[in-house]
Amino acid sequence: MPSDNDRLVLLICHHLSSSEDEGGYGVSIRRELERRSGPSLSLAAIYSALDRLEAAGLVRSWMTQPRAERGGRSRRLFAPTGAGVSSLVDWRRGLDRLWRGAALDAPTR
């Protein structure tokens, strides 16, 4: 079962693969996570999560062609598989069930 951090990385991969029509790589995943939720995970934590997600069949990865610049390097891109998207849907439904009926008011001081 993926950890909360794994699920966050999977969700960001889904956002990036949906919007950029390609996939995310370590740095773009970290930037998008920071943009959407504030302080982020380290790159090491992101790559560890991606390795676990790929081993579980929830993301796939591939190498790009080297970038068209001097010293341009290939990037390893990640995108969710069908099983990964299903996992996100199940996670969301589970959270929705947990939150149903929870009355949280802002604390008064």
C-alpha positions, 0 to 999 in steps of 0.5 A, spaced: 500 500 500 502 506 498 504 511 503 501 518 503 508 521 500 507 516 495 500 518 493 502 525 493 508 524 488 503 519 484 498 525 484 503 530 481 505 525 476 498 525 474 497 532 474 503 533 469 502 527 465 495 531 464 497 538 463 504 537 459 502 531 455 508 527 457 510 526 464 514 529 470 521 528 472 524 529 479 525 536 479 518 538 475 515 533 480 518 537 486 516 544 483 509 542 482 508 539 489 511 546 492 507 550 487 500 546 489 502 545 497 508 549 499 514 546 502 516 539 498 519 533 499 527 532 497 529 529 491 531 523 494 524 522 497 521 523 490 525 518 487 524 513 492 517 514 492 517 513 484 521 507 485 516 504 489 510 506 485 514 503 479 515 497 482 508 496 484 506 498 477 502 504 479 507 509 474 511 507 468 517 511 466 521 512 460 527 516 457 527 522 453 532 524 447 537 528 450 535 535 450 537 540 444 543 544 448 550 543 449 551 537 454 543 536 454 541 530 457 536 525 457 530 525 462 527 519 465 519 521 465 514 518 469 506 518 468 501 514 472 499 507 469 491 505 469 492 502 475 495 508 478 489 512 476 485 507 479 489 507 485 488 515 486 480 514 485 480 509 490 484 513 495 480 519 493 473 515 494 476 513 501 478 520 503 471 522 501 467 517 505 472 519 511 470 526 511 463 525 510 459 528 516 466 530 520 464 537 522 470 541 523 470 548 525 475 553 525 478 554 533 476 560 536 480 563 541 
